[in-house]
Amino acid sequence: MEFEKDFEIDGHRAVIIRHPQLGHLCGYLSVPPGHMLHGKDYDDESVPYEVHGGWTYAADHVPFEEPDGSWYFGFDCAHAGDLVPGIGHSVPGEIERDVPFVEGELRAALVSLKQI
């Protein structure tokens, strides 16, 4: 996977990756050990914020990396209404989600996570 952006938001690692085959973006946000969501599944009811298309990933690492002690929640931009470059066709009205869009979703999710 190609990293589009790897950055920090208030002490939490945030990563935006471009899917290697389909070309859409995926966003990942870390929670540290000791956080009440560390180790939870992405569809656990205690995960408070609904990102674009819903959380679709939870693991102890960003894809294609080794675990680093944090827990990561992730989402992708390959849902109804999203333009997925690797599919090769589009439906009128589909939107290709860009890096600023994914970053905005990650920032909004962090605000929600910090409130619990």
PyMOL commands that set and color helices and strands:
alter all, ss='L'
color gray80, all
select helices_A, chain A and resi 85-87+99-114
alter helices_A, ss='H'
color red, helices_A
select strands_A, chain A and resi 2-9+12-18+25-31+57-59+71-76
alter strands_A, ss='S'
color yellow, strands_A
deselect
rebuild
show_as cartoon
